[in-house]
Amino acid sequence: MALGIERVREVVDRVAASNGLEVVEVDLRGGGKSRMLRITIDKPGGVTHEDCANLSREAGTILDVEDAVPGGSYLLEVSSPGLDRPLLRPADYQRFVGSLVKLKTREPVDGSRQVEGRLQSFQDGKITLTIEPKRTPGKQPKKKKQQEAEQAPPQLEIELANVEQANLVPEI
């Protein structure tokens, strides 16, 4: 099955590149007649409905003609990654430096497997996050808390190999 999905990925990457799109994820799930091929795409500035429709039409035709999807019939779904886009490859971490991210780690970091902070850098397989203090809207910090807030926020360095899941945190 892994070989089949790689062939699908090659076709989808080729079609996406010709349309100025990036393939975030290709996932084939289910069995029998209820299989779904889910393709997630992105581009700088965001994906439009038209981008999804075009990729679905073009990639779907090629996948069917080349019989690239193993196992017969399937339902094709093409979508954007959403505001809470997953970070899956090293290039994703480079692209989103400066963004707020939420990580789930395999091994605890500073006593926790859940970490949220601003992505400061990604180098040599290491993610550097600045942990920002949580603020309650409408509340003014007290003097002591204000002084603490003026100090440099703590930073964490996490090995990419320790990251189980990473997503952007929407900032609206």
C-alpha positions in Angstrom: 0.0 0.0 0.0 2.9 2.4 0.8 4.2 2.0 -2.8 0.7 2.8 -4.2 0.3 6.0 -2.1 3.8 7.1 -3.2 2.7 6.8 -6.8 -0.4 8.8 -6.0 1.7 11.4 -4.3 4.0 11.7 -7.4 0.9 12.4 -9.6 -0.6 14.9 -7.1 2.7 16.7 -6.6 3.1 17.1 -10.3 -0.4 18.5 -10.9 -0.1 20.8 -7.8 3.2 22.2 -8.9 1.8 23.1 -12.3 -0.9 25.1 -10.5 1.4 26.8 -8.0 0.2 24.7 -5.1 1.9 22.8 -2.4 0.7 19.3 -1.3 0.6 19.2 2.4 -0.7 15.7 2.9 -2.0 12.7 0.9 -4.0 10.1 2.8 -5.9 7.0 1.7 -8.3 5.6 4.3 -11.0 3.0 4.5 -11.6 -0.3 2.7 -13.8 -1.8 0.1 -16.3 0.7 -1.4 -15.8 3.2 1.4 -12.3 4.3 0.6 -11.4 8.0 0.7 -8.3 9.6 -0.9 -7.9 12.9 1.0 -5.5 15.5 -0.5 -4.6 18.6 1.5 -3.1 21.6 -0.5 -1.8 25.0 0.4 -0.2 28.1 -1.2 1.0 31.4 0.1 -2.0 33.6 0.7 -4.3 30.6 1.2 -6.2 28.1 -1.0 -9.4 29.0 -2.8 -12.4 26.8 -3.6 -11.3 27.0 -7.3 -7.8 25.7 -6.4 -9.4 22.7 -4.8 -11.8 22.1 -7.6 -9.1 22.4 -10.3 -6.7 20.0 -8.5 -9.5 17.6 -7.9 -10.5 17.5 -11.6 -7.0 17.4 -13.0 -5.4 15.0 -10.5 -8.6 12.8 -10.4 -8.4 12.3 -14.2 -4.8 11.4 -14.2 -5.1 9.1 -11.2 -7.9 7.3 -13.0 -6.2 7.1 -16.4 -3.0 5.8 -14.9 -4.9 3.6 -12.5 -2.6 4.9 -9.8 -4.9 4.4 -6.8 -4.6 0.8 -5.6 -7.7 -1.2 -4.9 -10.4 0.1 -7.2 -13.0 2.8 -6.5 -12.5 5.6 -4.1 -13.9 9.0 -3.1 -11.5 12.0 -3.8 -11.5 14.9 -1.4 -9.3 18.0 -1.9 -9.2 20.7 0.8 -7.1 23.3 2.5 -5.2 22.5 5.7 -7.3 25.0 7.6 -6.2 27.7 10.1 -4.7 25.1 12.4 -2.5 23.6 9.6 -0.3 20.7 10.6 3.4 21.0 10.4 4.6 17.8 8.8 8.0 18.4 7.2 11.1 20.4 8.1 10.3 22.9 5.4 7.0 23.7 7.2 8.8 24.7 10.3 11.1 27.0 8.3 8.1 28.5 6.5 6.2 29.3 9.6 9.0 30.8 11.8 7.3 33.6 13.8 4.0 31.8 14.0 2.3 30.5 17.2 2.4 26.7 17.3 1.2 23.9 19.5 3.3 20.7 19.8 2.6 17.3 21.2 5.9 15.5 22.0 6.7 11.9 22.4 8.7 12.4 25.5 7.9 15.2 28.1 9.7 18.5 27.7 9.9 20.5 31.0 7.5 18.0 32.5 4.8 18.2 29.8 4.1 16.6 26.4 1.9 19.6 25.3 3.8 22.8 24.4 2.5 26.0 22.9 4.7 28.9 21.9 6.0 31.1 19.2 8.3 29.3 16.6 11.5 31.3 16.8 13.8 29.1 14.7 14.3 25.7 13.1 17.9 24.6 12.6 19.7 21.3 12.5 16.6 19.4 13.4 15.9 21.5 16.5 12.8 23.7 17.1 13.2 26.8 19.3 10.0 28.1 20.8 9.4 31.2 22.9 6.9 30.4 25.6 4.6 33.4 25.9 2.7 34.1 29.1 -1.0 33.4 28.9 -3.1 36.6 29.4 -6.7 36.8 30.3 -8.4 39.4 28.0 -9.6 42.5 29.9 -7.4 41.9 33.0 -4.5 44.3 33.7 -1.4 42.6 35.1 -0.3 43.6 38.6 3.0 45.3 39.2 4.9 42.1 40.0 3.4 40.3 37.0 4.1 43.4 34.8 7.8 43.2 35.8 7.9 39.5 35.1 6.3 40.2 31.7 9.0 42.7 30.8 11.7 40.0 31.3 12.6 37.9 28.3 10.2 35.1 27.9 11.5 31.6 28.4 12.6 29.5 25.3 12.5 25.8 24.8 14.6 23.8 22.3 12.9 20.6 21.1 14.3 18.0 18.8 12.1 17.4 15.7 12.4 13.7 16.3 10.6 14.2 19.6 7.6 15.9 17.9 4.6 13.6 17.6 2.2 16.3 16.3 2.5 20.0 15.5 -0.1 22.5 14.4 -0.3 26.2 13.8 -2.5 28.1 16.4 -4.9 30.5 14.7 -4.3 34.1 15.7 -7.5 36.1 15.0 
